[in-house]
């Protein structure tokens, strides 16, 4: 799909991630033992044959630059096209008004791109999707805008604070509603849209000229009657990372083989920044069960139903259960951790007991000493 421009819209963080986004953008929140959230959408675009990707950043974008670099891990370090990290434009006295402000600040990038179609996506909807079929759907329907959605089980999923779609019999979007605790629809808008690049540029210019600055509310929802907006159904696995509760739940779901296979092996590979490290080292009498353990870990204690990122050290006598330990955490002996999330480089001294709740795990910020 050389004729498609990928746009990863990071202009608005997910505030309900709280401690995990104090020092980083939502897109670089660690996930799955070695990945960052942005790895999934970026890999999806690359696996779909997109070789020109712009990343619209906002807060804490140093972590974006550090993680993505030149884009070589995604084969996007080209002389032409490739990966473009687009910093937020200078804000005037009114400050940040919405994500269209970032689009407007980089109109030259969009106008100079030669692609005819644009795919705009956020980074907190985790899935393994090939956009080729969605683009073909968009063309066949002669749609102005195609939104991508997923049907979820309303009995098992918390659908509050999400945008729900209602469609007519032809698959055209007739309404988009948000923030309903008990929505009538189970069709979740995945924050992914397909449209002609020229139309995107035109809508951005017209909206900003009228002091409208929200892509979803002011470009899509406001124009449902004027534009042909269709919906393409994605049927694969979807993880929505918009709260600490969902982050923990979706991370623990990765311990199920069927979820791991659906996310990492069904379509294309998920790429991330390479960090060389030796394989994990397990002591002879260190029981480890039903856990994801990244390279560089040294485990001398007990680990059950947990996710350990690179370089984690579990000392003899420590017990880790139902927890997420990010890169380079150190757990001293005789400590017990259950239902906790430790950000990077947290040090837990000997004899501590850290116990979280089932629905709301306890989160400790980066470089804490406990």
N, C-alpha and C positions, 0 to 999 in steps of 0.2 A: 504494500500500500504506500508507494512512494508519493502518491498524490494527497496524503493525509498528514495534517499537522497535529501533533500532540501537545496539549496544554494542560499542565498539572497546576490546578488553582489552589494555592496554599494561603490565600489572602486572609482566611478566617480560621483561627484555631478552634479547637473543641474545648471550651472552658471547663467542662466537667471532668477533664483528665487531671485537673488540679496539680498535685505534687509532681507528676510526670512531665509537666510542661513548664515548670518554673524556669528551667535553664535551657530549654530546647523547644523547637517548633513541634507541633503535633506530628508532622510528617516524619520526624526522626525519633519518635518514641520506639524503643526496642521491642521486638516481638518475635516469639518463636525460637529463642535461643541464640540467634545470630543475625536476624534481619532487622530492618527498620520499616515502618509502615509504608514509606514512599517506595520501597523496593518493589512492592507488588504492582502498583499501578504503572510504574516505569517499566518493569519487566513485561507486563501485559502489552504495553505499547510496542516495545521492541519485538516481542514474539509475534505481533500482528504485522510486522514489516514496516513500522513507522520509524523513520530515521532522522526526524527533525522534531525535537521536543523542547518546549519552553516551560520553565518552572517559575511561576509567579509567586514570589515570596512575600512575607510580611514580618511578623515578629520573630526574634531569635533566629534570623536566617544564617548566622555564622555556622550553626550546626548543619544546615543544608549544604553549604559550601564544603565543609569538612567531610561530610559523608559522600557526596556525589563526585566531588573533584572534577576531573575532566570528562567523566562518564565512561571511562575505558572498560569498567566491569560490565557495562551494558552495551559495549561496542558502539559508543556514541562519541568517541574522541576523533571526529572527522575534521578535515580542513574546511569543508563546506557542510552545511546542515549540522547535525549532531545535537549536543546538549547545550542549552542556553539557560543559565540561571539569571533570572530577571529580578533585581532588587526592587524594593518599593520605591516609587518616585518621591521626590521631595514633597512633604505635606505643607499646605498653607496653614494659616492661623486656625482654620476650622478643624484641622486634624484629619483623622481617617474616617471616611464616610461609608465605605463599603468596598466590596471587591472590584466593582466596575472602575473604581479610581485607579487600581493597579492596571487593569486592562487598558484604560485610557492613557496612562502614563507610558505604555509600551506599544502604542499603535504603530509606530514605525517598524517594529519587529514583525508585527502581523502583516502589515502592508508589503513589506519587502519579501516575505516568504512566498514561494511560488506555488505552494499547495492550494488546492481548491476547496478541500473539506477540512474541518477542524473537529477534533474530539477534545472536549473539556471535561476534566475529571478532578475530583478531590482526592485525598489520600487515605481517608479513614474508613473507606468501604473495602475490606480485604477480600479479594476473590482471585480466581485464575480464569480470566476471560480472554478470548480472542475476538478482537473487534471487527474482524473481516465480515462475519455474518451480519453484524449489526449495521455496518456501513452498506452492505448490499440491501438490507431491509429498508434503510433510509432512502436509497436511490429508487427502489421499486415503488415505494409509496409516494415518491415525489414530495417528500416531507420538507417543510421549512426547518423544523427542529425534530429530532428524535431523542427521547429520553429513555434511559435504560432502567428497568425496574426488576424487582424480585418479589415473588409471592411468598410471604412468611406465615407461619401458623400463629394466629392471634391468641390461641390458648397457651402457647409455650413461650412466646416472645414478648418482650416489652417494646411496644411500638410507639410509646410516647416520645415527643420531641423529634419525630421523623415526619417527612413529607409523604403523604399518601396520595395515590392516583385513583381517579375514576375514569374509565374508558367507555366509549360507545361500542356498538357491535362491530365496527370497522377497525377498532384499535386506536382510534383517535382520542387524545386526552381531552376530557370535558371539564375536569376540575382537579386542582391540587390543593390539599389542605394540610395544615401542620399543627403540631402541639396538641393533638387530641389524645386524651387518656384512653378512650374507647373508640377508635376509629371505625367507620363503617366499612372501609376497604382494607384489604391485606396486601395491597400492591405498594411496596416501598420504593420510592424514588432513590436510586443509588448515587445521586450527585454526579451522573455522567450524561453528557449530551453530545449529539452529533448535529452539525449544521455547516452550511457553506461559510467559508472564511469571510467572504465579502459581506454576507449577511451579519455575521458576528461583529465585524468592524462597524457596519452601518448602525446596528442596534446599540452598540456601545456609545457611538457618537451622539445619537439621538437621545439616549437615556441620560447621559451626563449633561447634555445641553438643557434638559428639563429638570435637572437636579435629582435624578434617580440614580442610585448607586448600588443596588443589589441585583446580582445576576439572576437569581432564582425568582425573587418576588417581582422585580421591575421589568425584567426582560422576558421571562417565560410565563409566569403566572398572570401577569398583567396583560399579556398579548395572546391568551389562549383563543380568543374569538377572532383575532386578526390573522393569526398564523396557523398553518397546518402543523400541529404538534402531535406526533405519533409516539407510541410507546413500544419498545422492544423488550421482550421478556428474557431475562437471564435465568437459567435453570440450575446452575451449579451452586457450590457452597459459597455462602456469604457470611462474613463476620463484620459487625458494625461496631467500630471502636469509638464510641462517643461518651463514655463514662468509665470510671474506675471499675464499677461493677461489670460492665460489658467487657472491658479489657481483661479482667481476671477470668470471667466465664469463657471467653473465646480462647484465651491462652490455655486454660485447662482442657478445652475441647480438643486441642492439638494432641493430647495424650491418647485420643481414640484413633486407632489405625485408619479407620475409614475417613475421618476428617483430614488427617495428615496426607493421605494419598490423594484425596479430592483437591486439596489446596496446592500440593507440590508436584504431583505426578500425572494429573489427568490431561493437561493440555501442554503448556510450555514450562520450562524451568523458571524458577524465581532466582534472580541474581542479586548479589549484594557486594559491598566493599570487602575486598580480600584482606584478611589479616592472618599472616603465617603464625602458626603455633603448633606445638606437638600434640599428639592425641591425648585424650583424657587419661589420667593415671588413677587406677583404683587400688586401694590397699587390699591385702588378701582377705581381711575379715571385715570389709566395708560392704554391707548389703545395700544395693541400689535396685529399686523396683519401679516399673511403670513411670519412667522419667525421661526427659530429654536432657542430654548432657553434651554441651559443646566442647570443642577442642580446647586444650590448655587447662582444663580443670584438674584439681588434685583432691581426691575424695578418700578420706580416712574414716568418716563417720557414716551415719545412716541417712539415706535419701529415699523418700517415697512420694510418688504422685507429684513430682515437682519439675520445674524447668530451670536449668542452670545455664547461664550464658558463659561466654569465653572467660577462662582464667579464674573461675570461682574456686576457693579453697575451703574445704570442709574438714576441720580438724577432728581428731579421734575423740569419740564420745559425744559429738554433736548429732542432733537428730533434726532433719528437715522434712516436713510433711506439707503437702498441698500448697506449696509456695513457689514464688518466682524470684530468683536471685539474678540480678543483672551483672554485667561484666566486672570482674576483679573484686567481687565481694569476698570477705574473709570472715568465717565463722569459727570462733575459738571453741575449744573442747567443752563438753557438758552443757552446751546451750541447746535449747529446744525452740524451733520455729514452726509454727503451724498457721496456715492461711495468712501469710504476709507477703508483701511485695517490697523487695529491697532494690532501690535504684543503684546505679553504678558506684563501685568503690565504697560500699558501706562496710564498716568494721563492727562486728558484734563480739563483745568481750566474753570471757569464760563465765558460764553459769547463768546466762540470761535466759528468760522464758518470754518469748514474743508470740502471743496468741491473738489472732484476729477473729472476726465474726465470719460466718459462712457467706452472708450476702455482701458484707462490706469488709474486705480484707484490710489489714493495717498496712499503710504505705509509709516507708521511710525514704527521705530525700537523698539525693546524690551526696556522697562523701560524708554521710553521717557516721558518728561514732557512738555506739550504744553500749 
